[in-house]
Amino acid sequence: MSSDTPAQSTVDSTEPPAGESESALATARRQLTRAASLVDVDPNVVERFLHPDAVHEVTVPIERDDGSVEVFRGFRAQHDSVRGPYKGGIRFHPEVSREESIGLAMWMTWKCAVMDIPFGGAKGGVVVDPKQLSDDERERLTRRFTDEIRNVIGPTTDIPAPDMGTDAETMSWMMDAYSMQEAETIPGVVTGKPPVIGGSEGRAEAPGRSVAIVTREVAEYYDTPLSEATVAVQGFGSVGANAARLLDDWGASVVAVSDVTGAAYDPDGLDTRSIPSHEERPEAVAAHADRTVTNDELLGLDVDVLVPAAVGNAITEANVSDVRADIVVEGANGPVSFAADEILADRGVPVVPDILANAGGVTVSYFEWLQDINRRSWSAERVNEELETEMLAAFEAVTDEFEAGDVTWRDAAYAVALSRIAEAHEARGLWP
């Protein structure tokens, strides 16, 4: 069963107590309000952006392997579709919530707009620890959740993708469950699938590749070519590992990478390809390091570029004073809290936001969707070339906005996104 939860009628403008993490929704709304003050946008349009179009909450009962039935909660937040179908990931994680889903959906809206992709933002997931499920239970959960949200997703409506706790196999199950109910194979209902059933080459690596591209560009913007740059990457999953390895290949000195067990550290530079990523061998970074530091110590390393690519709120008011990097490039979604972002701005530390840096995932998802609806496949070389082109175009647009006024990189990215979405809303008007 499912229910649509109405949008909240008020926006909480109070700050969280000192030292406490701010929710993704609160951070997203603060960032929007700040960006709106810098752009000539109708306040009525901004008011619409503060709320999602819809939030769907469902119950997901499944039979466990021991024969017992357990009921989980699931969410799908749909923020804005003025430029095209909703687009965003599905998470299987214990901390999935209504508020988190809305906040992340808002970020997806801005991310699609800053990349000039004809999608809007969505996000969702199931409140569950996937590590506590067998493979069969995970499949049953995925299929039942897909059926519960089937009426609100579709290739021209809302297109899910993998996220924390989900992967290409999860997307295969989602596509199959949806297609079986529709009585036809519909690969375009999700992205992030294996290529054999309509997925795109290069999709899994795309968020990390875009982080690497943006890191290269912003380092050169500040007269630090990669051949002279030191980089620390928190998080060695699909984003962090791919970013670190590409930057290593391109000549940067990657001095630290980490997972939950700790960080491998070598001031002379690591061989990033000798360290297994989370996908290759979970929680193995520290075991393959000659020298280790903690994740907190990694954030405080004196490097040219710090890439927080693990979790949200990694850098907060409580630890931002430890950050000594010259540049921060957000690999994860929301790794720098609103308060920490302002402190870094006051210190003159550039922070390149997630909505630009890790937008490679949704960009190649767009490529996958195009391939699916046209029943044509692209080579990995074409995907990477197209991604490079799109990332450079987005970086140039944000750079132009950054140089046009006294704003931060985040402000500039939001200004680009907000202007594009507002223009679309003004063109379409308000119905009825």
C-alpha positions in Angstrom: 0.0 0.0 0.0 1.2 3.5 -0.6 0.3 7.1 0.4 1.2 10.5 -1.0 2.5 12.8 1.8 1.7 16.5 1.2 4.6 19.0 1.1 5.3 20.8 4.3 3.8 24.3 4.4 6.6 25.9 6.3 10.4 26.0 6.0 12.5 25.7 9.1 15.0 28.5 9.0 16.6 27.9 12.4 20.2 26.6 12.6 20.9 23.2 14.3 22.6 23.3 17.7 26.4 23.8 17.4 28.2 20.5 16.6 25.0 18.8 15.3 24.7 17.7 11.7 22.1 19.4 9.6 19.7 17.3 7.5 20.0 17.1 3.8 16.7 18.9 3.4 17.6 21.8 5.7 21.0 22.2 3.9 19.3 22.0 0.4 16.8 24.7 1.4 19.4 27.0 2.9 21.5 26.6 -0.3 18.5 27.4 -2.4 17.5 30.5 -0.4 21.1 31.8 -0.6 21.3 31.2 -4.3 17.9 32.9 -4.9 19.2 36.0 -3.2 21.9 36.2 -5.9 19.7 35.6 -9.0 16.8 37.7 -10.4 14.1 35.0 -10.0 10.4 35.4 -9.2 10.0 34.8 -5.5 6.9 32.8 -6.3 9.0 30.4 -8.3 11.5 30.0 -5.5 8.7 29.2 -3.1 7.7 26.3 -5.3 11.3 25.0 -5.3 11.3 24.8 -1.5 8.8 22.0 -1.7 8.7 18.7 -3.5 6.0 18.0 -6.1 5.2 14.8 -4.2 6.5 12.3 -1.6 5.3 8.7 -1.9 5.6 6.6 1.2 5.0 2.8 0.9 5.2 -0.3 3.1 7.2 -3.1 1.7 6.5 -6.5 3.3 8.7 -9.4 2.3 9.1 -13.0 3.4 12.5 -13.7 5.0 14.4 -16.8 4.4 13.2 -18.3 7.7 9.6 -17.9 6.6 8.8 -14.9 8.8 7.4 -11.7 7.3 9.1 -8.3 7.9 7.7 -5.0 6.8 10.0 -2.2 5.7 9.3 1.4 4.8 10.1 3.0 1.5 10.0 6.5 0.0 10.1 8.2 -3.4 10.4 11.9 -3.3 9.8 13.8 -6.6 11.0 17.4 -6.5 10.5 19.1 -9.8 9.8 17.9 -13.4 9.5 21.2 -15.3 12.4 20.3 -17.6 11.7 16.6 -18.0 11.1 13.3 -16.1 12.1 13.0 -12.5 15.6 11.3 -12.1 17.4 10.1 -9.1 18.8 7.1 -7.1 17.3 4.4 -4.9 19.0 3.8 -1.6 18.9 0.7 0.7 20.2 2.2 3.9 19.1 2.3 7.6 19.0 6.1 7.6 16.7 6.6 4.6 13.9 9.0 5.5 11.3 11.2 4.1 13.4 14.4 4.8 16.6 12.9 3.4 14.8 11.8 0.2 13.4 15.3 -0.3 16.7 17.0 0.2 18.6 14.7 -2.1 15.8 15.1 -4.7 16.3 18.8 -4.6 20.0 18.4 -5.2 19.2 16.2 -8.2 17.0 18.9 -9.7 19.9 21.4 -9.4 22.4 18.8 -10.7 20.4 18.0 -13.8 19.9 21.8 -14.5 23.6 22.7 -14.0 24.5 19.9 -16.5 21.6 21.2 -18.8 20.1 17.7 -18.8 16.3 17.5 -19.5 15.4 15.8 -16.2 14.1 16.9 -12.9 15.1 15.6 -9.4 13.9 12.6 -7.4 15.3 10.3 -4.7 14.1 7.5 -2.6 14.8 4.2 -1.0 14.0 1.6 1.6 14.9 1.9 5.3 17.0 -1.3 5.6 20.5 -2.5 6.2 21.2 -4.5 3.0 24.1 -6.3 4.8 21.5 -8.0 7.0 19.7 -9.4 3.9 20.5 -12.5 1.9 20.7 -12.2 -1.9 17.3 -13.7 -2.2 15.8 -11.4 0.4 17.4 -8.4 -1.3 15.8 -9.4 -4.6 12.4 -9.9 -3.0 12.6 -6.5 -1.3 13.6 -4.9 -4.6 10.8 -6.4 -6.6 8.2 -5.7 -4.0 9.4 -2.1 -3.6 9.3 -1.7 -7.4 5.7 -2.9 -7.5 4.7 -0.5 -4.6 6.0 2.5 -6.6 5.2 1.2 -10.0 2.5 3.8 -10.6 4.8 6.7 -10.1 7.8 5.6 -12.0 8.4 5.1 -15.8 10.7 6.0 -18.6 8.9 9.3 -19.3 7.8 9.9 -15.6 10.5 9.0 -13.0 13.6 7.1 -13.8 15.4 5.5 -10.7 19.1 4.6 -10.6 21.5 2.9 -8.2 22.7 4.7 -5.0 24.0 3.7 -1.6 23.3 0.0 -0.9 22.0 -0.7 -4.5 23.8 -1.6 -7.7 23.4 -2.7 -11.3 21.9 -6.0 -10.1 19.3 -4.1 -8.1 18.4 -2.1 -11.2 18.1 -5.3 -13.2 15.5 -6.6 -10.8 13.7 -3.3 -10.8 13.5 -3.2 -14.6 12.3 -6.8 -14.7 9.7 -6.3 -12.1 8.3 -3.2 -13.8 8.5 -4.8 -17.3 6.7 -7.9 -16.2 3.7 -5.9 -14.9 3.7 -3.8 -18.1 3.9 -6.9 -20.3 6.8 -5.6 -22.3 10.5 -5.1 -21.8 11.1 -1.4 -20.8 14.8 -0.9 -20.3 14.4 2.9 -20.0 12.5 2.7 -16.7 15.8 2.6 -14.8 19.5 3.5 -15.5 22.6 1.9 -14.1 21.8 -1.5 -15.4 24.3 -4.0 -16.8 25.0 -3.3 -20.5 23.7 -6.7 -21.5 20.1 -5.5 -20.7 20.4 -1.9 -21.9 22.8 -0.4 -19.5 25.5 2.0 -20.6 29.2 1.4 -20.8 31.0 3.7 -18.4 28.0 4.3 -16.1 29.5 2.9 -12.9 32.7 4.9 -13.3 31.0 8.1 -14.4 30.6 9.9 -11.0 34.2 9.3 -10.2 35.3 10.3 -13.7 33.4 13.6 -13.4 35.0 14.3 -10.0 38.4 13.8 -11.6 37.6 16.0 -14.6 36.4 18.8 -12.3 39.4 18.4 -10.0 41.7 18.7 -12.9 40.0 21.8 -14.2 39.7 23.7 -10.9 43.3 22.8 -10.0 44.5 24.3 -13.3 42.2 27.3 -12.7 44.1 28.0 -9.6 47.5 27.5 -11.4 48.1 24.1 -9.9 48.5 21.5 -12.7 47.8 17.9 -11.7 51.5 17.0 -12.2 52.3 19.2 -9.2 49.1 18.5 -7.2 48.7 16.4 -4.0 45.2 14.9 -3.5 43.5 13.2 -0.5 40.3 11.2 -1.1 38.0 10.2 1.7 35.9 7.2 0.5 37.3 4.6 -1.8 34.0 3.4 -3.2 32.7 3.7 -6.8 33.2 7.5 -6.7 36.3 7.9 -4.7 38.2 5.0 -6.2 37.5 5.9 -9.8 38.4 9.6 -9.1 41.6 8.7 -7.3 42.8 6.3 -10.0 42.1 8.7 -12.8 43.8 11.5 -11.1 46.8 9.2 -10.4 46.8 8.2 -14.1 46.8 11.9 -15.0 49.8 12.7 -13.0 48.5 13.8 -9.6 50.1 12.6 -6.4 47.3 10.9 -4.5 48.7 10.7 -1.0 45.7 9.3 0.9 42.5 7.2 0.3 40.2 5.7 2.9 37.2 3.6 3.7 35.5 2.9 7.1 38.6 1.0 8.3 40.9 4.0 8.0 43.1 5.6 5.4 46.2 4.5 3.4 48.7 7.3 3.5 52.0 7.9 1.7 53.3 11.5 1.4 55.2 10.5 -1.7 52.0 9.2 -3.4 50.1 5.9 -3.4 49.8 3.3 -6.1 46.0 3.6 -6.1 45.4 0.6 -8.4 47.1 -1.7 -5.9 44.5 -0.8 -3.3 41.1 -2.6 -3.6 38.1 -0.4 -3.8 35.0 -1.1 -1.7 33.4 -2.9 -4.7 36.5 -5.0 -5.2 37.0 -6.0 -1.6 34.9 -4.2 1.1 36.7 -2.6 4.0 40.2 -3.6 2.8 42.0 -0.2 2.4 43.8 -0.2 5.7 44.8 -3.8 5.3 46.7 -3.0 2.1 48.5 0.1 3.4 52.1 0.4 4.7 51.1 3.4 6.7 47.6 4.4 7.9 45.9 7.4 9.4 42.3 7.9 10.6 39.5 9.3 8.4 39.6 12.4 10.7 43.3 12.8 10.1 42.9 12.5 6.4 40.5 15.5 6.4 43.3 17.5 8.0 46.1 16.6 5.7 48.0 19.5 4.1 47.2 18.8 0.4 46.3 20.8 -2.6 43.0 19.1 -3.1 40.7 17.3 -0.7 37.9 15.1 -2.1 35.3 14.0 0.5 33.7 11.2 -1.4 32.3 9.0 1.3 29.2 10.3 3.1 27.2 13.5 3.7 28.2 15.9 6.5 31.8 14.7 6.6 33.0 18.2 7.1 31.0 20.2 9.7 31.4 23.1 12.0 32.9 20.8 14.5 35.9 19.7 12.3 36.2 22.3 9.6 39.1 24.0 11.4 41.1 20.8 10.8 40.9 21.2 7.0 44.1 22.4 5.5 43.6 21.7 1.9 43.8 24.6 -0.6 40.7 23.3 -2.6 37.8 21.0 -1.7 36.0 19.1 -4.4 32.8 17.4 -3.2 32.6 13.8 -4.4 29.8 12.7 -2.1 26.4 14.3 -1.9 26.4 17.0 0.7 29.8 16.2 2.4 30.3 19.8 3.6 27.6 21.2 5.9 26.2 24.7 5.3 28.0 26.1 8.4 31.3 24.5 7.4 30.9 25.8 3.8 30.6 29.4 5.1 33.6 29.0 7.3 35.7 27.7 4.4 34.5 30.5 2.2 35.5 33.1 4.9 39.0 31.4 4.9 39.2 31.7 1.1 39.1 27.9 0.5 37.3 27.1 -2.8 34.6 24.4 -2.5 33.4 23.0 -5.8 29.9 21.6 -5.1 28.6 18.1 -5.6 25.9 19.3 -8.1 28.7 19.9 -10.5 31.6 17.6 -9.4 29.8 14.3 -9.2 27.2 15.0 -11.9 28.8 12.4 -14.2 26.5 9.7 -12.8 23.3 11.4 -13.9 24.9 12.6 -17.1 25.8 9.1 -18.2 22.4 7.9 -16.9 21.0 10.4 -19.5 23.1 8.8 -22.1 21.9 5.4 -21.1 18.3 6.6 -21.3 18.9 7.9 -24.8 20.4 4.6 -25.8 17.4 2.7 -24.3 14.7 4.7 -26.0 16.5 4.6 -29.3 17.6 1.0 -29.0 21.1 1.9 -29.8 24.3 1.3 -27.8 27.4 3.5 -27.5 31.0 2.4 -27.0 32.8 3.2 -23.8 35.0 5.6 -25.8 32.0 7.6 -27.0 30.5 7.7 -23.5 33.7 9.1 -22.0 34.1 11.6 -24.9 30.5 12.8 -24.5 30.9 13.0 -20.7 34.1 15.0 -21.1 32.3 17.4 -23.4 29.3 17.9 -21.1 31.5 18.3 -17.9 33.7 21.0 -19.6 30.6 22.9 -20.8 29.1 22.8 -17.3 32.4 23.8 -15.7 32.7 26.7 -18.2 29.1 27.9 -17.4 29.8 27.8 -13.7 33.2 29.5 -14.1 31.6 32.3 -16.1 29.1 32.9 -13.2 31.8 32.6 -10.6 33.9 35.3 -12.4 30.9 37.6 -13.0 30.3 38.3 -9.4 31.6 38.0 -5.8 30.2 34.5 -5.3 31.5 31.1 -4.2 31.7 28.1 -6.6 28.5 26.7 -5.0 26.7 30.0 -5.4 27.8 30.1 -9.1 26.6 26.5 -9.7 23.2 27.2 -8.0 22.8 30.4 -9.9 23.3 28.6 -13.2 20.9 25.8 -12.2 18.3 28.1 -10.7 18.2 30.4 -13.7 17.6 27.5 -16.1 14.8 26.0 -14.0 13.1 29.3 -13.3 13.1 30.1 -17.0 11.4 26.8 -17.7 8.8 27.5 -15.0 8.1 31.0 -16.3 7.8 29.6 -19.8 5.3 26.9 -18.8 3.4 29.0 -16.3 1.3 27.6 -13.4 -1.7 25.3 -13.9 -4.6 25.9 -13.6 
